């Protein structure tokens, strides 16, 4: 369903946030079963938000290639960001989906 929603508009981005602070396997299984997910982020692995190999660049490339992007993210991933800053903690109150939404809007459009 998320992929249908993402494709319903040009350059649509859908962020699916799954609960479970340290249960990345739930996100991985959901992403693998749908075959429509472009990015899957789990708290067990660190990731970069910015840069050439960062999440934003990958989302931008997906938007250029497919005109849509589906991101599955786990609840505890805010602390897995390699460029984590405490301002994110205070501003987004541990909700990484709000952070991603704002960063994608500012950097990909």
Secondary structure, 3 states (H helix, E strand, C coil): CHHHHHHCCCCEEEEEEECCCCCHHHHHHHHHHHCCCCEEECCCCCECCCCCCCHHHHHHHHHHHHCEEEEEEEHHHHHHECCCCHHHHHHHCCCHHHHHHHHHHHHHC
